[in-house]
Amino acid sequence: MSAPAMARQLVLDVGLRDGQVFDAFVPGENAALVATLRALARGEGDSQVFVFGATSAGKSHLLQAACHAANQAGMTASYLPLADMPGVGAGVLEGLEHVDLVCIDDVHRVAGDEAWEIGLFNLINASRAAGNRIVFAAGESPAALPVTLPDLASRLSWGAVFRLLPLKDEEKLAVLRRRAERRGFELPTEVGRYLLRQCPRDLGSLLELLERIEHATLAEQRRVTIPFIKQLLGS
């Protein structure tokens, strides 16, 4: 198998997480972005979208949700989380213009890499010519990315560009309670608010903590209470 073929096979092997769907995402002030991605995943509206925002804001969730929705609509979809694919070269992009929807996460990781920039430039052009769709996510806007290839920044901005706005505390609480329910246990409101007061407030850290709580409550067969959380956190 050639190197590009092996790269494409790796793309096919990147799995989507079951819970990363639109219905499990709390949009907060991002309703327009979610609506745009839902339409794109159905083959409607914008054919290209760029999402940028802070780490753990939910960019990866939305890109995977778009792939899930496209699959449910009978379309092919590929999700490339560049932060989780170290050592993979730009050859992974070859042929992806034939996929109905391609979602490329962590684009900032390859900004400044000539081979990747050429690959992204060519993919955007080829996908548009083929009538297929593409979604990018990064920590920075297209204009702020340190790209060196002329016209790539403008290509990345060809479609709608959205900043993913952070959730407010009550919205984070809704995410935690919904995720706990999906995992089969209850997170009382007062416990969720305690976590927001006492723990790192970014959603990624909170969801990692929720996983610890799940394992602990199953192991000890105890309800999730504030004393239980204090014990778990060693405070």
C-alpha positions in Angstrom: 0.0 0.0 0.0 1.4 3.4 -0.9 2.0 6.1 1.7 -1.0 8.3 0.6 -3.2 5.2 0.6 -2.0 4.3 4.1 -2.7 7.8 5.2 -6.2 7.7 3.8 -6.8 4.4 5.6 -5.7 6.0 8.8 -8.4 8.7 8.3 -11.0 6.0 7.9 -9.8 4.4 11.1 -10.3 7.6 13.2 -13.4 6.9 15.2 -16.1 9.3 16.3 -17.2 9.3 19.9 -20.8 8.2 20.3 -21.8 11.0 22.6 -20.5 13.8 20.4 -23.8 14.7 18.6 -25.7 17.9 18.2 -28.4 17.0 20.6 -25.8 16.6 23.4 -24.3 20.0 22.8 -25.5 23.0 24.8 -25.3 25.9 22.4 -25.4 28.8 24.7 -24.8 31.9 22.6 -23.7 29.7 19.6 -27.1 28.9 18.2 -26.3 30.4 14.8 -23.2 28.3 14.5 -24.9 25.1 15.5 -27.8 25.8 13.0 -25.2 26.4 10.3 -23.4 23.2 10.9 -26.6 21.2 11.1 -27.7 22.5 7.7 -24.2 21.9 6.3 -24.3 18.3 7.5 -27.6 17.8 5.7 -26.0 19.1 2.5 -27.7 22.5 2.7 -26.5 26.1 3.2 -22.8 26.9 3.5 -20.4 24.5 1.9 -17.5 25.6 4.1 -17.3 26.7 7.7 -14.4 27.7 10.0 -14.8 27.5 13.7 -12.3 29.0 16.2 -12.2 29.4 19.9 -10.4 28.5 23.1 -9.3 25.0 24.1 -12.1 22.8 25.5 -14.8 25.2 24.2 -16.5 22.4 22.2 -15.0 22.7 18.7 -14.1 19.0 18.5 -17.6 18.0 19.7 -19.2 20.1 16.9 -17.0 18.7 14.2 -17.7 15.1 15.3 -21.4 16.0 15.6 -21.4 17.2 12.0 -19.8 13.9 10.8 -22.4 11.9 12.8 -25.2 13.9 11.2 -23.8 13.5 7.7 -23.5 9.8 8.2 -27.1 9.6 9.4 -28.2 11.5 6.2 -26.5 8.9 4.1 -23.4 10.9 3.3 -19.7 10.0 3.7 -17.7 11.9 6.3 -14.2 12.0 7.6 -12.9 13.6 10.9 -9.2 14.5 11.2 -8.1 15.5 14.7 -4.6 16.8 13.8 -3.6 17.1 17.5 -4.2 13.4 17.9 -2.4 12.4 14.7 1.3 13.2 15.3 3.7 12.2 12.6 1.0 12.0 9.9 1.9 13.9 6.8 -0.1 16.0 4.5 -0.6 13.0 2.2 -3.5 12.1 4.4 -5.5 14.9 2.6 -5.1 13.3 -0.8 -8.5 12.1 -2.3 -10.6 13.7 0.5 -12.2 16.0 -2.0 -14.3 12.9 -2.9 -15.7 12.7 0.6 -19.1 14.4 1.1 -18.0 16.1 4.4 -14.5 16.5 5.7 -14.0 18.0 9.2 -10.4 19.0 10.0 -9.7 19.8 13.7 -6.7 21.7 15.2 -5.7 23.4 11.9 -3.4 25.7 13.9 -1.1 22.7 14.5 0.0 22.7 10.9 0.1 26.4 10.2 3.6 27.3 8.8 4.2 23.7 7.5 4.6 24.1 3.7 3.4 20.6 2.8 0.3 20.9 4.9 -0.5 24.4 3.7 -0.3 23.3 0.1 -2.4 20.3 0.9 -5.1 22.3 2.6 -5.1 24.9 -0.2 -5.6 22.1 -2.8 -8.2 20.4 -0.7 -10.3 23.5 -0.4 -10.2 24.1 -4.2 -10.9 20.5 -5.1 -13.7 20.1 -2.6 -15.4 23.2 -3.9 -15.0 22.0 -7.5 -16.5 18.6 -6.5 -19.4 20.2 -4.7 -18.5 18.7 -1.3 -18.3 20.3 2.1 -15.5 21.0 4.6 -15.4 22.3 8.2 -12.2 23.6 9.9 -11.6 24.2 13.5 -8.6 26.0 15.1 -7.6 28.0 18.2 -7.4 31.2 16.1 -9.3 32.9 13.3 -8.1 32.3 9.7 -6.7 35.9 9.6 -4.7 35.2 12.8 -3.2 31.9 11.8 0.5 32.1 11.0 0.2 30.7 7.6 2.9 31.4 5.0 1.2 30.3 1.7 -0.3 33.2 -0.2 -4.0 33.0 -0.4 -4.5 30.2 2.1 -5.9 32.5 4.7 -8.4 33.8 2.2 -9.3 30.3 1.2 -9.9 29.4 4.8 -12.3 32.3 5.0 -14.2 31.4 1.9 -17.2 30.3 3.9 -18.8 31.3 7.2 -16.4 32.0 10.1 -17.6 31.7 13.6 -16.0 32.3 17.0 -17.2 29.6 19.4 -18.3 31.6 22.5 -17.6 30.1 25.9 -20.6 28.9 28.0 -21.8 30.7 31.0 -21.8 28.8 34.4 -25.4 27.7 34.2 -24.8 26.4 30.7 -21.7 24.5 31.9 -23.9 23.0 34.7 -26.4 21.9 32.1 -23.6 20.2 30.1 -22.3 18.4 33.2 -25.8 17.2 34.3 -26.7 16.1 30.8 -23.4 14.2 30.4 -23.8 12.6 33.8 -27.3 11.4 32.8 -26.0 9.9 29.6 -23.4 8.0 31.7 -26.1 6.6 34.0 -25.8 8.6 37.2 -27.3 11.8 38.7 -25.3 15.0 39.3 -27.5 17.1 41.6 -27.6 20.8 40.9 -25.9 21.8 44.2 -23.0 19.4 43.5 -22.5 20.8 40.0 -22.4 24.4 41.4 -19.9 23.2 44.0 -17.7 21.9 41.2 -17.9 25.2 39.3 -16.9 27.1 42.5 -14.0 24.8 43.6 -12.5 23.3 40.4 -10.9 24.6 37.2 -13.7 26.2 35.2 -12.8 25.2 31.7 -15.2 22.6 30.3 -12.6 20.1 29.3 -11.3 19.9 32.9 -14.8 19.7 34.3 -15.7 16.8 31.9 -12.5 15.0 32.9 -13.5 15.4 36.6 -17.0 14.1 35.8 -15.4 10.9 34.4 -13.5 10.5 37.7 -16.7 11.0 39.6 -18.4 8.4 37.5 -15.7 5.8 38.2 -15.7 6.6 41.9 -19.4 6.5 42.4 -19.7 3.1 40.6 -16.8 1.7 42.5 -18.1 2.8 45.9 -21.8 2.5 45.1 -22.5 5.9 46.6 -24.7 8.8 45.5 -22.9 11.9 44.3 -23.0 14.4 47.1 -20.9 17.4 48.2 -19.2 15.3 51.0 -18.5 12.6 48.5 -16.9 15.1 46.1 -14.8 16.6 48.9 -13.5 13.1 49.8 -12.8 12.4 46.1 -10.9 15.7 45.7 -9.0 15.2 49.0 -10.3 18.4 50.6 
